[in-house]
Amino acid sequence: MSAPLYNAEILRLAASIPHHERLPDPMGSAERRSPICGSRVTVDVDTDGDGRIEQVGLLVRACALGQASSSLLAANMIGRTPAELAAASEALTAWLAGGEDVPDWPGIAIFAPALSVTGRHASIRLAFEAAAEAAAQARDRARSPAAE
């Protein structure tokens, strides 16, 4: 079972996480932790005037699956809206829980071998959940009257 889960592509993604430094003063920031394995992912975001993700920073302390998921997320989230990130997180959760539709996120089908390994699902979801929350915080911060 380990071979299909931890294949060369997963390991390549895990070793090449873009935006792997935290932002100094992010508009939104969220951390998620897996209670099963202790993996942790923190996502920082800044948005532009249209509310789209403009900058991303990550701190990833996770297993290879959590790292690979963080890599796919970070490589494809610039320019996305908070709603798009929330939808991606929800679609990933539904797919891992037994949904038939592969989420519309570049490269996410690489996790198909993990569908039957429910103990690994939390690690795969961490980055997407943190990104959705961080983006919502940035959106709310931009909307507040005290926003700079």
C-alpha positions as CSV (number, residue, x, y, z in Angstrom):
1,M,0.0,0.0,0.0
2,S,2.9,2.4,0.7
3,A,4.3,2.2,-2.8
4,P,1.2,3.7,-4.6
5,L,0.8,6.4,-2.0
6,Y,4.3,7.6,-1.9
7,N,5.3,7.5,-5.6
8,A,7.9,9.5,-7.4
9,E,5.5,12.3,-8.3
10,I,4.3,12.7,-4.7
11,L,7.9,12.9,-3.5
12,R,8.8,15.3,-6.2
13,L,6.0,17.6,-5.2
14,A,6.8,17.2,-1.6
15,A,10.4,18.4,-2.3
16,S,9.4,21.4,-4.3
17,I,6.9,23.5,-2.4
18,P,6.6,27.0,-3.9
19,H,6.1,30.1,-1.7
20,H,7.7,28.2,1.2
21,E,8.3,31.3,3.4
22,R,5.8,33.1,5.5
23,L,4.6,36.6,4.6
24,P,5.8,39.3,7.0
25,D,2.4,40.9,7.6
26,P,-0.3,38.8,5.9
27,M,-3.9,40.0,5.3
28,G,-5.0,36.5,6.2
29,S,-3.3,33.6,8.0
30,A,-4.5,30.2,9.1
31,E,-3.0,27.0,10.4
32,R,-4.3,23.5,10.2
33,R,-3.0,20.4,12.1
34,S,-3.8,16.7,11.6
35,P,-4.6,15.1,14.9
36,I,-3.7,11.7,13.4
37,C,-0.1,12.4,12.4
38,G,0.7,15.8,13.8
39,S,1.3,17.4,10.3
40,R,0.9,21.2,10.3
41,V,0.4,23.7,7.5
42,T,0.2,27.4,7.9
43,V,-0.9,29.5,4.9
44,D,-0.5,33.3,4.7
45,V,-2.1,35.4,1.9
46,D,-2.4,38.9,0.6
47,T,-5.0,39.9,-1.8
48,D,-5.2,42.5,-4.5
49,G,-7.8,45.2,-5.0
50,D,-10.2,42.7,-6.6
51,G,-9.9,40.3,-3.7
52,R,-7.8,37.7,-5.6
53,I,-4.8,36.1,-4.0
54,E,-1.7,38.1,-4.8
55,Q,0.9,36.7,-2.5
56,V,1.2,33.4,-0.7
57,G,3.5,32.2,2.1
58,L,3.6,28.7,3.6
59,L,5.1,27.0,6.6
60,V,4.7,23.2,6.0
61,R,5.6,20.7,8.7
62,A,3.9,17.7,7.3
63,C,4.3,14.2,5.9
64,A,5.0,13.7,2.2
65,L,1.2,13.7,1.3
66,G,0.7,17.0,3.2
67,Q,3.8,18.5,1.6
68,A,2.6,17.3,-1.9
69,S,-0.8,18.8,-1.3
70,S,0.7,22.0,-0.1
71,S,2.9,22.1,-3.2
72,L,-0.1,21.7,-5.6
73,L,-2.1,24.3,-3.7
74,A,0.7,26.9,-3.6
75,A,1.6,26.4,-7.3
76,N,-2.0,27.2,-8.4
77,M,-3.6,29.6,-5.9
78,I,-2.2,33.0,-7.1
79,G,-5.1,34.8,-8.8
80,R,-7.8,32.8,-7.1
81,T,-10.6,34.2,-5.1
82,P,-11.6,33.2,-1.5
83,A,-14.7,31.6,-3.0
84,E,-12.7,29.5,-5.4
85,L,-10.4,28.3,-2.6
86,A,-13.3,27.4,-0.4
87,A,-14.9,25.5,-3.3
88,A,-11.6,23.7,-3.9
89,S,-11.3,22.7,-0.2
90,E,-14.9,21.5,-0.1
91,A,-14.5,19.5,-3.4
92,L,-11.4,17.9,-2.1
93,T,-13.1,16.9,1.2
94,A,-16.1,15.5,-0.7
95,W,-13.9,13.5,-3.1
96,L,-11.8,12.0,-0.4
97,A,-15.0,11.1,1.5
98,G,-16.1,9.0,-1.4
99,G,-17.4,11.5,-4.0
100,E,-17.1,10.5,-7.6
101,D,-15.9,13.8,-9.0
102,V,-12.2,14.6,-9.0
103,P,-11.9,18.2,-7.8
104,D,-11.1,20.8,-10.5
105,W,-7.6,21.6,-9.2
106,P,-4.5,21.0,-11.3
107,G,-2.8,17.7,-10.4
108,I,-5.1,16.7,-7.5
109,A,-5.9,13.3,-9.1
110,I,-2.4,12.2,-7.9
111,F,-4.0,11.5,-4.6
112,A,-6.4,8.9,-6.0
113,P,-4.4,6.0,-4.4
114,A,-5.1,7.6,-1.0
115,L,-8.9,7.4,-1.4
116,S,-9.1,4.1,0.5
117,V,-6.6,5.2,3.1
118,T,-8.8,7.4,5.3
119,G,-6.1,8.0,7.9
120,R,-4.2,10.0,5.3
121,H,-7.1,12.3,4.2
122,A,-6.5,14.9,6.9
123,S,-2.9,15.5,5.8
124,I,-4.0,15.9,2.2
125,R,-6.7,18.5,3.2
126,L,-4.6,20.6,5.5
127,A,-3.2,23.1,3.0
128,F,-6.6,23.6,1.2
129,E,-8.5,24.1,4.5
130,A,-5.9,26.6,5.8
131,A,-5.8,28.5,2.4
132,A,-9.6,28.8,2.4
133,E,-9.6,30.2,5.9
134,A,-6.7,32.6,5.3
135,A,-8.3,33.9,2.1
136,A,-11.6,34.5,3.9
137,Q,-9.8,36.4,6.6
138,A,-8.1,38.5,4.0
139,R,-11.4,39.2,2.3
140,D,-13.0,40.2,5.6
141,R,-10.1,42.4,6.5
142,A,-10.3,44.2,3.2
143,R,-14.0,44.8,3.7
144,S,-13.7,46.1,7.3
145,P,-13.9,49.9,7.7
146,A,-10.6,49.8,9.6
147,A,-8.8,48.1,6.7
148,E,-5.7,49.9,5.7
